[in-house]
Amino acid sequence: MNRIASIVAAGLVLLMLAASTLFVVDQRKVAVIYALGEIKEVISEPGLKWKLPPPFQNVVFLDRRIQTLDSPESRPIFTAEKKSLVIDWLVKWRIVDPRQFIRNSGPDLRSLEARLGPVVQAAFNEEITKRTVGGVLAGEREKIMTDVRQRLGDEAKSFGIEIVDVRIKRADFVANITDAVYRRMESERKQVANELRSTGQAEGEKIRADADRQREVILAEAYRDAQKIKGEGDAKASALYADAFGRDPQFAQFYRSLEAYRASWRNKSDVMVVDPGSDFFKAMRGTGAAAPAAPRK
C-alpha cells in the first residue's frame, strides 16, 4: 500500500514538474524567459515550448499586437498666434524589441503608456506652437501628424517599440474662447444677412420702379394708338355719314330723330312729359315727313 502511494506521489510530482517546464506561446504574444531576474531568451514563434522549473526560470508574455494610446487629458496648447487650442490625439504602437521594452518599462503595458504619454504631448506642443490656428485646424494638419511621428521615432527605440501611426482626433478652442468665437461668427453672419436683405430690398425697389415705368409707358403708348385708331375710325365714320346724309337729307333727319328717341328712352321705366304736338315727335307722327327720295345716280 505504501508502495502504491509512493508511486502516485512520485507521478504527481513529475506532472507538476512537467507543467512548470512546459508552456504554450500564443501567436499574438511573445514569451520572455527569465533566469534569476535576467532575460535569457525571447520566443516569438507560437507553439509548445519548455523551460527550467521555477525558481530557476520564469516566463512572461508580452502582447505583440498594435496598441492604442489615447491622450490622457485635454490640455490647451498655444499656437504661433498665442491662441489656445485643445488637441485630442491617439498613437498606434507595438513592441518590436521585447528585451528593451522590459528593461525600460517592465512587462506592464500601462507602465509604458504612462511614460509615453508625456513624450507624445511634448511633441505635439513643439509642432503646434510653430503653426497658426488655420494651419492646425485645416491646412497643415497632416504635416503636424507626420512631424510628430518622426519626432517619436527616436524616442520609441529607447522604449523598444515602434510608432505605427499618429492621429489628431479633435482640435478645438478652449471653452471660453469657443463661446466668444461662436458669438463673433453669429454677429458676422447676422451682419452679412442684413446686408443681403438691404441689397435685396434695394434691388426689389429698383425692379418695381422699372416695372411701373414700363407699365406707364406701355399704357401711354396703347392709349395713344387707341386714340389714333379711334380718331381714324371716327373720321371714316363721319365721312361715311356725311356721304350718306348728303345723298338723302330727309333720311338723315329721320335717322337723327331715331337716335334722339333711343337716347331719351334707354330704359323701360323712363318717363318724359312733353307736349305731343311738339316737333320732338314729328318723326313718330309722320307729319311733314316726306317719302324718301330716290337715290341719285
C-alpha positions as CSV (number, residue, x, y, z in Angstrom):
1,M,0.0,0.0,0.0
2,N,2.8,2.4,0.9
3,R,4.5,1.5,-2.4
4,I,1.4,2.4,-4.4
5,A,1.1,5.7,-2.5
6,S,4.7,6.5,-3.2
7,I,4.3,5.8,-6.9
8,V,1.2,8.0,-7.1
9,A,3.0,10.8,-5.2
10,A,6.0,10.5,-7.5
11,G,3.7,10.7,-10.5
12,L,2.1,13.8,-9.2
13,V,5.5,15.4,-8.6
14,L,6.5,14.5,-12.1
15,L,3.3,16.0,-13.5
16,M,3.8,19.2,-11.6
17,L,7.4,19.4,-12.7
18,A,6.4,18.9,-16.3
19,A,3.6,21.5,-16.0
20,S,6.1,24.0,-14.7
21,T,8.6,23.4,-17.5
22,L,6.1,23.4,-20.4
23,F,4.2,26.4,-21.7
24,V,2.3,27.5,-24.9
25,V,3.3,30.6,-26.8
26,D,0.2,32.2,-28.5
27,Q,0.7,33.7,-31.9
28,R,-0.5,37.0,-30.6
29,K,2.2,37.1,-27.9
30,V,5.9,37.0,-27.3
31,A,7.4,34.9,-24.4
32,V,10.3,36.2,-22.4
33,I,12.2,33.7,-20.3
34,Y,13.9,35.0,-17.1
35,A,16.6,33.2,-15.2
36,L,17.2,34.7,-11.7
37,G,16.0,38.1,-12.9
38,E,18.0,38.1,-16.1
39,I,16.5,37.8,-19.6
40,K,17.7,34.5,-21.1
41,E,15.6,34.1,-24.2
42,V,12.8,35.7,-26.2
43,I,10.5,33.3,-28.1
44,S,8.2,34.8,-30.8
45,E,7.4,31.5,-32.6
46,P,4.0,30.1,-31.5
47,G,3.7,26.6,-30.2
48,L,4.6,24.4,-27.2
49,K,7.9,25.4,-25.5
50,W,9.8,24.3,-22.4
51,K,12.0,25.9,-19.8
52,L,13.5,25.0,-16.4
53,P,11.1,24.9,-13.5
54,P,10.9,27.8,-11.1
55,P,12.7,29.4,-9.4
56,F,15.4,28.7,-12.0
57,Q,13.5,30.1,-14.9
58,N,10.2,32.1,-15.2
59,V,8.2,33.2,-18.3
60,V,6.5,36.5,-19.0
61,F,4.2,37.1,-22.0
62,L,4.0,40.4,-23.9
63,D,1.3,41.3,-26.4
64,R,2.8,41.8,-29.9
65,R,-0.4,43.3,-31.4
66,I,-0.8,47.0,-32.2
67,Q,-1.8,49.0,-29.2
68,T,-3.6,52.4,-28.9
69,L,-2.6,55.2,-26.6
70,D,-5.2,58.0,-26.3
71,S,-4.4,61.4,-24.9
72,P,-4.9,61.1,-21.1
73,E,-6.3,64.6,-20.8
74,S,-7.0,67.6,-22.9
75,R,-4.5,70.3,-22.3
76,P,-4.6,73.7,-24.0
77,I,-1.6,74.4,-26.4
78,F,-0.7,77.9,-27.6
79,T,-0.3,78.4,-31.4
80,A,2.1,80.9,-33.0
81,E,-0.7,83.5,-32.7
82,K,-0.9,82.9,-28.9
83,K,-4.3,81.3,-29.3
84,S,-5.2,78.3,-27.1
85,L,-6.2,75.1,-28.7
86,V,-7.3,71.8,-27.2
87,I,-5.8,68.8,-29.0
88,D,-7.0,65.2,-28.6
89,W,-4.7,62.7,-30.1
90,L,-4.0,59.0,-30.4
91,V,-0.9,56.9,-31.1
92,K,-0.7,53.4,-32.5
93,W,2.3,51.4,-31.3
94,R,3.6,47.9,-31.0
95,I,6.5,46.1,-29.3
96,V,9.4,45.3,-31.6
97,D,12.2,44.8,-29.1
98,P,10.9,42.8,-26.0
99,R,14.3,43.0,-24.2
100,Q,14.5,46.8,-24.4
101,F,10.8,47.1,-23.6
102,I,11.2,45.1,-20.4
103,R,14.4,46.9,-19.4
104,N,12.8,50.3,-19.9
105,S,9.2,49.8,-18.7
106,G,8.9,46.3,-17.3
107,P,6.3,43.8,-18.5
108,D,3.3,46.0,-17.8
109,L,1.9,47.9,-20.8
110,R,0.3,50.5,-18.6
111,S,3.7,51.5,-17.3
112,L,4.9,52.2,-20.8
113,E,1.8,54.3,-21.6
114,A,2.3,56.4,-18.5
115,R,5.8,57.2,-19.7
116,L,5.0,57.6,-23.4
117,G,2.0,59.9,-22.9
118,P,4.1,63.0,-21.8
119,V,6.5,62.4,-24.6
120,V,3.8,62.5,-27.2
121,Q,2.2,65.6,-25.6
122,A,5.6,67.4,-25.7
123,A,6.0,66.5,-29.4
124,F,2.6,68.0,-30.2
125,N,3.4,71.1,-28.2
126,E,6.5,71.7,-30.2
127,E,4.8,71.3,-33.5
128,I,1.7,73.3,-32.8
129,T,3.5,76.3,-31.3
130,K,5.1,76.8,-34.7
131,R,1.9,77.0,-36.6
132,T,-1.2,79.2,-36.8
133,V,-4.8,78.3,-35.9
134,G,-5.7,77.9,-39.5
135,G,-2.8,75.6,-40.2
136,V,-3.6,73.4,-37.2
137,L,-7.3,73.1,-38.0
138,A,-7.0,72.6,-41.7
139,G,-4.0,73.4,-43.9
140,E,-1.1,71.7,-42.0
141,R,-2.9,69.0,-40.0
142,E,-1.4,66.1,-41.9
143,K,2.1,67.7,-41.7
144,I,1.7,68.0,-37.9
145,M,0.9,64.3,-37.5
146,T,3.8,63.3,-39.8
147,D,6.3,65.5,-37.9
148,V,5.1,64.2,-34.5
149,R,5.5,60.7,-35.7
150,Q,9.1,61.4,-36.9
151,R,9.9,63.0,-33.6
152,L,8.6,60.0,-31.7
153,G,10.6,57.6,-33.9
154,D,13.9,58.0,-32.0
155,E,12.2,58.1,-28.6
156,A,10.3,54.9,-29.4
157,K,13.6,53.0,-29.9
158,S,14.6,53.6,-26.3
159,F,11.2,52.1,-25.3
160,G,11.6,49.1,-27.5
161,I,8.5,49.9,-29.5
162,E,7.6,51.1,-33.0
163,I,5.2,54.1,-33.7
164,V,2.8,52.8,-36.3
165,D,0.6,55.9,-36.6
166,V,-0.2,59.3,-35.0
167,R,-3.6,61.0,-35.4
168,I,-5.3,64.1,-34.2
169,K,-8.8,63.2,-33.2
170,R,-10.0,66.7,-32.3
171,A,-8.7,70.2,-32.5
172,D,-10.8,72.9,-30.9
173,F,-10.7,76.1,-29.0
174,V,-11.0,76.1,-25.2
175,A,-14.5,76.5,-23.9
176,N,-14.4,80.3,-23.2
177,I,-12.7,81.1,-26.5
178,T,-15.2,78.8,-28.3
179,D,-18.1,80.7,-27.0
180,A,-16.6,84.0,-28.0
181,V,-15.8,82.7,-31.5
182,Y,-19.4,81.4,-31.9
183,R,-20.8,84.8,-30.8
184,R,-18.5,86.6,-33.2
185,M,-19.4,84.2,-36.0
186,E,-23.1,84.7,-35.2
187,S,-22.7,88.5,-35.3
188,E,-20.8,88.4,-38.6
189,R,-23.4,86.1,-40.1
190,K,-26.2,88.5,-39.0
191,Q,-24.4,91.4,-40.4
192,V,-24.0,89.6,-43.8
193,A,-27.6,88.6,-43.7
194,N,-28.7,92.2,-43.0
195,E,-26.5,93.5,-45.9
196,L,-28.0,90.9,-48.2
197,R,-31.5,91.8,-47.1
198,S,-30.8,95.5,-47.7
199,T,-29.3,94.8,-51.1
200,G,-32.3,92.6,-52.0
201,Q,-34.8,95.3,-50.9
202,A,-32.9,97.9,-52.9
203,E,-32.9,95.7,-56.0
204,G,-36.6,94.9,-55.4
205,E,-37.5,98.6,-55.3
206,K,-35.4,99.2,-58.4
207,I,-37.1,96.4,-60.3
208,R,-40.6,97.5,-59.2
209,A,-39.8,101.1,-60.2
210,D,-38.6,100.0,-63.6
211,A,-41.7,97.8,-64.0
212,D,-44.0,100.6,-63.0
213,R,-42.3,102.9,-65.5
214,Q,-42.6,100.3,-68.3
215,R,-46.2,99.9,-67.4
216,E,-46.9,103.6,-67.7
217,V,-45.1,103.8,-71.0
218,I,-47.0,100.7,-72.4
219,L,-50.3,102.2,-71.2
220,A,-49.5,105.6,-72.7
221,E,-48.5,104.1,-76.0
222,A,-51.5,101.9,-76.0
223,Y,-53.8,104.8,-75.2
224,R,-52.1,106.9,-77.9
225,D,-52.5,104.1,-80.5
226,A,-56.1,103.6,-79.4
227,Q,-56.9,107.3,-79.7
228,K,-55.3,107.3,-83.1
229,I,-57.3,104.3,-84.3
230,K,-60.4,105.7,-82.8
231,G,-59.8,109.1,-84.5
232,E,-59.3,107.4,-87.8
233,G,-62.4,105.3,-87.3
234,D,-64.5,108.4,-86.3
235,A,-63.2,110.3,-89.3
236,K,-64.0,107.5,-91.6
237,A,-67.5,107.1,-90.0
238,S,-68.1,110.8,-90.2
239,A,-67.1,110.7,-93.9
240,L,-69.5,107.8,-94.5
241,Y,-72.3,109.5,-92.6
242,A,-71.7,112.8,-94.5
243,D,-71.8,111.0,-97.8
244,A,-74.9,109.0,-96.9
245,F,-76.7,112.0,-95.4
246,G,-75.7,114.2,-98.3
247,R,-77.4,111.9,-100.7
248,D,-80.7,111.9,-98.8
249,P,-81.3,114.8,-96.3
250,Q,-84.8,113.6,-95.2
251,F,-83.4,110.2,-94.3
252,A,-80.7,111.9,-92.3
253,Q,-83.2,113.9,-90.4
254,F,-85.3,110.8,-89.8
255,Y,-82.2,108.9,-88.6
256,R,-81.2,111.7,-86.2
257,S,-84.7,111.7,-84.7
258,L,-84.5,107.9,-84.1
259,E,-81.1,108.4,-82.4
260,A,-82.7,111.1,-80.2
261,Y,-85.5,108.7,-79.3
262,R,-83.0,106.0,-78.4
263,A,-81.0,108.3,-76.2
264,S,-84.2,109.5,-74.5
265,W,-85.7,106.1,-73.6
266,R,-82.8,103.9,-72.7
267,N,-84.8,102.0,-70.0
268,K,-88.4,100.8,-70.0
269,S,-89.1,102.8,-66.8
270,D,-88.1,106.2,-68.3
271,V,-90.9,108.8,-68.4
272,M,-90.9,112.1,-70.3
273,V,-93.5,114.7,-70.1
274,V,-93.7,116.5,-73.4
275,D,-96.4,118.1,-75.5
276,P,-97.4,115.6,-78.1
277,G,-97.7,118.3,-80.7
278,S,-94.0,119.3,-80.3
279,D,-91.5,118.8,-83.1
280,F,-89.8,116.1,-81.0
281,F,-92.5,113.6,-82.0
282,K,-92.7,114.8,-85.6
283,A,-90.9,111.8,-86.9
284,M,-93.2,109.4,-85.0
285,R,-96.3,111.1,-86.2
286,G,-95.1,111.2,-89.8
287,T,-96.2,114.8,-90.1
288,G,-94.3,116.6,-92.7
289,A,-92.3,113.5,-93.3
290,A,-91.8,113.1,-97.0
291,A,-91.1,109.8,-98.7
292,P,-87.5,109.0,-99.1
293,A,-86.1,110.5,-102.2
294,A,-84.8,108.2,-104.9
295,P,-81.0,107.7,-104.7
296,R,-79.1,109.9,-107.1
297,K,-77.2,108.3,-109.9
